[in-house]
Amino acid sequence: MNDTSPTVALLVEERHRAMTSDDRCRVASSLFDTARAIVDASLAADLTPAQRRLAVARRLYGTELPDAAYAAHAAFGHAGH
């Protein structure tokens, strides 16, 4: 679905072209951090850190990763979040 008008789409495209690669990276990182925070806030408060990491990863990546990758991520130490 695309509900963006062609005029607005062109403005967004022009803005992206004007950004440096560092700017684009910062914006993408900020958007990811926001999405992760929204997902984290939606989870039950009583999850263990490993359960929370697993739930966030599964919500963000769905079926894109093999189960072994999710298990390794859940078992990995808390990386500053």
MODELLER restraints for C-alpha pairs under 7 A, 6 or more apart:
rsr = mdl.restraints
at = mdl.atoms
rsr.add(forms.Gaussian(group=physical.xy_distance, feature=features.Distance(at['CA:39:A'], at['CA:56:A']), mean=6.26, stdev=0.5))
rsr.add(forms.Gaussian(group=physical.xy_distance, feature=features.Distance(at['CA:40:A'], at['CA:56:A']), mean=6.28, stdev=0.5))
rsr.add(forms.Gaussian(group=physical.xy_distance, feature=features.Distance(at['CA:50:A'], at['CA:74:A']), mean=4.68, stdev=0.5))
rsr.add(forms.Gaussian(group=physical.xy_distance, feature=features.Distance(at['CA:50:A'], at['CA:75:A']), mean=5.96, stdev=0.5))
rsr.add(forms.Gaussian(group=physical.xy_distance, feature=features.Distance(at['CA:51:A'], at['CA:74:A']), mean=6.63, stdev=0.5))
rsr.add(forms.Gaussian(group=physical.xy_distance, feature=features.Distance(at['CA:53:A'], at['CA:74:A']), mean=5.20, stdev=0.5))
rsr.add(forms.Gaussian(group=physical.xy_distance, feature=features.Distance(at['CA:54:A'], at['CA:70:A']), mean=6.22, stdev=0.5))
rsr.add(forms.Gaussian(group=physical.xy_distance, feature=features.Distance(at['CA:54:A'], at['CA:73:A']), mean=6.87, stdev=0.5))
rsr.add(forms.Gaussian(group=physical.xy_distance, feature=features.Distance(at['CA:54:A'], at['CA:74:A']), mean=4.85, stdev=0.5))
rsr.add(forms.Gaussian(group=physical.xy_distance, feature=features.Distance(at['CA:57:A'], at['CA:70:A']), mean=6.99, stdev=0.5))
